[in-house]
Amino acid sequence: MADRVLVIGSGGREHALAWKLAQSPHVKHVFVAPGNAGTADNGKISNSAVSVSNHAALAQFCRDQEIRLVVVGPEVPLAAGIVDDLTAAGIKCFGPTAKAAQLESSKSFTKAFLDRHEIPTARWKSFTDPKAACSFINSANFPALVVKASGLAAGKGVIVASTKEEACKAVTEIMQDKTFGTAGETVVVEELLEGEEVSCLCFTDGITIAPMPPAQDHKRLMDGDEGPNTGGMGAYSPAPQVK
């Protein structure tokens, strides 16, 4: 029997998820909330105006529309506990709980997790005081030139500085000028590592791991690794750097 599915999100990622889900003979219809122009009335796919932040209303929508599965794309609703609340309402979800989503929503949490489990990572320290962060940048015995807003900043909350002065300026912009809002209340200052960056993502149910092909994105805005970081423009897969 074919079922109805709801995809949460509005970007290209959610468009791709809806497109692929609609190809399954097990799927009768795919709703996307809020969706985009590409997911509006496109065959088995349509947009929904249901509130993504109001989890009670969302659960009622799922019951009314007989949604059998909710697939969550963006990080913000995951961090807000959308999976926890819908699961508690008896609706099946694809996505991590709020507790598990901390690996994405808090860089300081993730770095501490990596250290605790002896997973290799760049040397680092987190700060809630900008003066302490700048003092660390100027006294660190390694190139402490990467400054990150600890919270969610749509992939743009990382500044790779070329000098210690530039790194301290980034701290001021993030923590005092609130460039990334509340995401920058805590900053992570870490060691600058140079080389190729490759993302290796996987699906897991907590027991089984199914890897996806490796991907690489060119985050800097301009050619020659110049300009600020973007949310990941220029991504491609598979990445030849990983065989």
C-alpha positions, 0 to 999 in steps of 0.5 A: 500500500502506498503511503503519504510522506512529509518532507520538512524544509525548503532548500535544494536538499529537500527538493532532492529528497522529495524528488527521490521519495516520489519515485518509490512505488511505496509513496502515494504523495509527498508533502513539503513544508514549506517547500519551494517553487520546484516542489509546488504541484510537481506530480506526486509532490506538493507544498504545505503551509503547515507550521514547522515550528508548531510541533503540536499543529504539525502532528495534527496535520500528519494525523489529518493527512494520514502521513506515515513518515516525516523526513526532516532536512534542516538542522534548526527543526532537528535541534528544536526537537521536532523528531522527539515531539512527533515520535512522542505523538506516534508519528514515524520520523527520519532524523536524529533526536535533539540530543543527537542533533547537538553534534551539528547544533553545537560545535563546542559539544562536538569538539568535547565529544571528539576529545572524550572519545579520542577521535582526532580533531584540531586542537581547540578551546571554547569561550563565552568571553571575547577578551579571553578568546583573543588572549588565547589566540595571541598566546596559543602555541599553534596557529589558532586562526579558525574562529567558529560560532558554536551554534547553527549559522547556516554553514556560514559561521566559520572564519578562517583568518590569515592573521591573529589580528584578523582572528581577534576581529572575527571574535569581536564580530561574532560575540559583540556585534552578533554577526550570527545572532545567538549562534555566536554566544559561544565561540570555538577557536581552533588550530588551523589545518590545511589540506583537502576537505572531504565530507563522508556522510552516512545513514544509521538507525543507531546500529547499522551504518550505510555510507553515502559517496564522499563529497567535497564542497568549495566553501570560500566565495571566490577563486583561490580560496579567497573571500568568506565561507559560504554554506557550501556552494560548489559541492560535488560527489563523488570526491576523487580524494577518497577512493 
